[in-house]
Amino acid sequence: QVQLVESGGGLVQPGGSLRLSCVLSGSTASLYTMRWYRQAPGKGAEWVSAIDTSGSVAYYSDSVKGRFTISRDNAKNTVFLQMNNLRPEDTAQYYCVANAKTVTNVRAMCTEEGPYDPDYWGQGTQVTVSS
């Protein structure tokens, strides 16, 4: 049984940083293309970032590009989302999801309709940016 567990959320002041982690258990992380998405109250869900199985290809939404960095350590079955220069509008519940296939066009996974429904979901971690 594959499980995803996120951690690292919390309350931070504008301009601050947080590092989210997502640990995959029950399988080998290197087999999964990984994404982060966020959901804020009263707003639609947004695909924030994605990374291919090797960690060499990444996607970022325009709203986080230049501030967030996705990475992965397959030896530790973990995906990270480093979030810098946080803004109040980044406040949301952040979720890690996994697709059990190799996808090189991770941009398409986040921006286009297609066979990209996640196979596994984490429970989410709350990020609140406020002074």
C-alpha positions in Angstrom: 0.0 0.0 0.0 1.6 3.2 -1.2 1.3 6.2 1.2 2.4 9.8 0.9 3.0 11.8 4.1 3.7 15.5 3.9 5.3 17.6 6.5 7.0 21.0 7.0 4.0 23.3 6.8 3.4 26.0 9.4 2.9 29.7 10.0 5.5 32.0 8.5 5.8 35.8 8.0 5.7 37.3 4.5 9.2 36.9 3.0 9.9 33.9 5.0 10.7 30.3 3.9 9.4 26.8 4.5 10.5 23.5 3.2 7.8 20.9 2.6 8.7 17.2 2.5 6.7 14.3 1.1 7.7 10.8 2.0 6.5 7.9 -0.1 6.3 4.5 1.6 5.2 1.1 0.3 7.0 1.4 -3.0 10.0 2.9 -4.7 9.8 6.7 -5.2 11.9 6.6 -8.4 8.9 4.9 -10.1 6.7 7.9 -9.6 6.3 11.2 -11.2 5.5 13.7 -8.3 3.5 16.9 -8.1 2.5 19.4 -5.5 -0.8 21.2 -5.6 -2.5 23.6 -3.2 -6.0 24.5 -2.3 -6.9 27.7 -0.6 -10.4 28.5 0.9 -12.6 30.0 -1.7 -10.1 29.4 -4.5 -9.6 26.7 -7.1 -6.9 24.1 -6.8 -3.6 25.0 -8.3 -0.9 22.7 -9.6 2.2 24.3 -8.1 5.1 22.2 -9.2 6.0 18.8 -10.7 9.1 16.7 -11.1 9.9 13.7 -13.2 11.2 10.4 -11.9 14.9 11.2 -12.2 14.6 14.7 -10.8 16.0 16.3 -13.9 12.8 18.0 -15.3 10.6 20.3 -13.3 7.6 22.5 -13.8 6.5 25.6 -11.8 3.3 27.6 -12.0 3.8 31.2 -12.9 2.7 32.2 -9.4 5.6 30.4 -7.8 8.3 30.4 -10.4 11.5 31.9 -9.1 10.5 31.4 -5.5 9.8 27.7 -5.1 12.1 24.8 -5.9 11.1 21.2 -6.2 13.6 18.4 -5.8 13.7 14.7 -4.9 15.9 12.3 -3.1 15.0 8.9 -4.5 17.3 7.1 -2.1 15.2 8.5 0.7 11.9 8.2 -1.1 11.3 11.9 -0.5 10.2 14.9 -2.6 10.8 18.4 -1.4 9.3 21.8 -2.1 11.5 24.6 -1.0 9.4 27.8 -0.7 11.2 31.1 -0.4 9.9 34.7 -0.3 6.5 33.5 0.8 3.5 35.8 0.2 0.1 35.8 1.9 -1.4 34.5 -1.3 0.6 31.3 -0.9 -1.5 30.5 2.1 -3.2 27.1 1.4 -3.3 23.4 2.1 -0.5 21.8 0.1 -0.8 18.3 -1.1 1.7 15.8 -2.6 0.5 13.4 -5.3 2.1 10.6 -7.2 1.6 9.0 -10.6 2.9 5.5 -11.0 4.5 6.2 -14.4 7.4 8.1 -16.0 6.3 11.3 -17.5 8.8 13.6 -19.1 6.3 16.4 -20.0 5.6 17.3 -16.4 4.3 20.7 -17.6 1.5 19.0 -19.4 0.6 17.1 -16.3 -0.1 20.4 -14.6 -1.6 22.4 -17.4 -3.4 20.1 -19.8 -6.2 17.6 -19.7 -4.9 14.0 -20.1 -4.2 10.7 -18.4 -2.8 12.4 -15.4 -5.2 11.6 -12.6 -3.0 11.0 -9.5 -2.7 7.4 -8.3 -1.9 8.5 -4.7 -2.6 11.5 -2.5 -1.1 12.8 0.7 -3.2 14.2 3.5 -1.9 17.7 3.0 0.1 20.2 5.1 -1.1 23.7 5.9 1.0 26.7 5.0 -0.1 30.0 6.4 1.7 33.2 5.5 0.8 36.1 7.7 2.3 38.9 9.8 
